[in-house]
């Protein structure tokens, strides 16, 4: 897979390009993915500015971790996302993203064999929620046999 976003408007964005107060006027929800800050430049700071503005205006936020190793290292992803997650209300992840970005693994799960252990995913969601204070954690469950088998789980209120 090729991520050719070099020279795109978002990759070239500057912090001063955004008037978050005006952008979020009347907004209820803001969603972003881990791909945005991974594009580099000022995007990690832009995402943080947006999240802080959301917090000030009581706008709910969500993030799909969406780790892409072709865009940044696990270490850099963990460092940047660690600063953004305290401002996120709902985290969306899968077992690989939680592991790659935060080192949180689902016990008893082998994606390649198609073996999924629901309790392992509950533990991943619980760890994410305890670490960052998320209101909810949505986990996508994927098993691979000859094709992908998808399911999902929403962890809320313990």
C-alpha positions as CSV (number, residue, x, y, z in Angstrom):
1,X,0.0,0.0,0.0
2,X,1.3,3.4,-0.9
3,X,0.5,6.5,1.1
4,X,1.3,9.3,-1.3
5,X,-0.1,12.4,0.5
6,X,3.1,14.4,0.1
7,X,2.1,17.9,-1.1
8,X,-1.5,17.5,-0.2
9,X,-3.3,20.4,1.5
10,X,-3.6,18.6,4.8
11,X,0.1,17.6,4.8
12,X,1.1,21.2,4.2
13,X,-1.3,22.7,6.7
14,X,-0.1,25.2,9.3
15,X,-1.5,25.9,12.7
16,X,-2.6,29.4,11.8
17,X,-4.7,28.0,8.9
18,X,-7.4,27.0,11.4
19,X,-9.8,29.1,13.5
20,X,-11.0,26.3,15.7
21,X,-13.4,28.6,17.6
22,X,-15.2,29.4,14.4
23,X,-14.9,25.8,13.0
24,X,-16.4,24.2,16.1
25,X,-19.2,26.8,16.5
26,X,-22.4,24.8,16.7
27,X,-20.5,21.5,16.3
28,X,-21.4,18.4,18.3
29,X,-18.6,16.0,17.4
30,X,-15.1,16.0,16.0
31,X,-13.4,12.8,14.6
32,X,-9.9,12.2,13.4
33,X,-7.7,9.2,12.8
34,X,-4.1,8.4,13.6
35,X,-3.2,8.9,9.9
36,X,-3.6,12.7,10.2
37,X,-0.9,13.4,12.8
38,X,1.2,10.7,11.1
39,X,1.5,12.8,8.0
40,X,4.0,15.0,9.9
41,X,4.7,18.7,9.6
42,X,2.5,20.6,12.0
43,X,-0.3,18.0,12.1
44,X,0.4,16.6,15.5
45,X,0.1,20.2,16.9
46,X,-2.9,21.0,14.7
47,X,-4.7,17.9,16.1
48,X,-3.9,18.9,19.6
49,X,-5.1,22.5,19.0
50,X,-8.4,21.1,17.6
51,X,-8.9,18.7,20.5
52,X,-8.2,21.5,23.1
53,X,-10.7,23.7,21.3
54,X,-13.3,20.9,21.4
55,X,-12.7,20.5,25.1
56,X,-13.3,24.3,25.6
57,X,-16.5,24.2,23.6
58,X,-17.8,20.8,25.0
59,X,-17.6,19.2,21.6
60,X,-17.3,15.4,21.8
61,X,-14.3,13.8,20.2
62,X,-13.4,10.4,18.8
63,X,-10.3,8.9,17.3
64,X,-9.6,5.8,15.3
65,X,-6.0,4.9,16.1
66,X,-5.5,3.6,12.5
67,X,-1.7,3.0,12.9
68,X,0.2,2.9,9.6
69,X,3.8,1.8,9.8
70,X,4.6,3.3,6.4
71,X,3.8,6.8,7.8
72,X,5.7,6.7,11.2
73,X,7.4,4.4,13.7
74,X,5.6,2.7,16.6
75,X,7.6,4.9,19.0
76,X,6.7,8.2,17.3
77,X,3.0,7.1,17.0
78,X,3.0,6.2,20.8
79,X,4.6,9.5,21.7
80,X,2.2,11.7,19.6
81,X,-1.0,9.8,20.3
82,X,-0.2,9.7,24.0
83,X,-0.4,13.5,24.0
84,X,-3.7,13.5,22.0
85,X,-5.7,10.8,23.8
86,X,-6.4,12.6,27.0
87,X,-8.7,14.9,25.0
88,X,-10.5,12.1,23.3
89,X,-14.0,10.8,24.5
90,X,-14.3,7.7,22.3
91,X,-11.4,5.6,21.1
92,X,-11.7,3.3,18.2
93,X,-9.1,0.6,17.8
94,X,-8.3,-2.9,16.8
95,X,-5.9,-5.4,18.5
96,X,-3.0,-4.4,16.2
97,X,-3.4,-0.7,16.7
98,X,-3.6,-0.9,20.5
99,X,-0.5,-3.1,20.4
100,X,1.5,-1.1,17.9
101,X,0.7,2.4,19.4
102,X,0.5,1.7,23.1
103,X,1.9,-1.8,23.6
104,X,-1.5,-3.1,24.9
105,X,-2.2,-6.7,23.7
106,X,-5.2,-8.9,23.6
107,X,-4.4,-12.1,25.5
108,X,-5.5,-15.4,24.0
109,X,-5.9,-14.1,20.5
110,X,-4.3,-15.2,17.3
111,X,-5.5,-13.2,14.3
112,X,-3.8,-15.4,11.8
113,X,-5.5,-18.6,13.0
114,X,-8.9,-16.8,13.3
115,X,-8.9,-17.4,17.1
116,X,-10.5,-14.5,19.0
117,X,-10.9,-14.4,22.7
118,X,-13.6,-11.8,23.7
119,X,-12.1,-11.5,27.2
120,X,-8.8,-10.4,25.8
121,X,-10.5,-7.6,23.9
122,X,-12.4,-6.5,27.0
123,X,-9.1,-6.3,28.8
124,X,-7.6,-4.2,26.0
125,X,-10.6,-1.8,26.1
126,X,-10.4,-1.6,29.9
127,X,-6.6,-0.8,29.8
128,X,-7.2,1.9,27.2
129,X,-10.0,3.4,29.2
130,X,-8.0,3.3,32.5
131,X,-4.9,4.8,30.8
132,X,-6.7,7.7,29.1
133,X,-10.1,8.1,30.7
134,X,-12.1,7.4,27.6
135,X,-15.9,7.4,28.0
136,X,-16.1,4.5,25.5
137,X,-13.8,2.3,23.6
138,X,-14.9,0.6,20.4
139,X,-12.8,-2.4,19.4
140,X,-13.0,-4.0,16.0
141,X,-12.4,-7.7,16.1
142,X,-10.9,-9.3,13.0
143,X,-10.2,-13.0,12.5
144,X,-8.4,-14.2,9.4
145,X,-8.9,-17.6,8.0
146,X,-9.3,-17.5,4.2
147,X,-11.1,-14.2,4.4
148,X,-11.6,-11.6,7.1
149,X,-14.4,-12.2,9.7
150,X,-15.4,-8.9,11.3
151,X,-17.1,-8.1,14.5
152,X,-17.1,-5.2,17.0
153,X,-17.4,-4.5,20.7
154,X,-18.2,-1.3,22.6
155,X,-16.8,-1.0,26.1
156,X,-18.5,1.6,28.3
157,X,-19.1,2.1,32.0
158,X,-16.7,-0.7,33.0
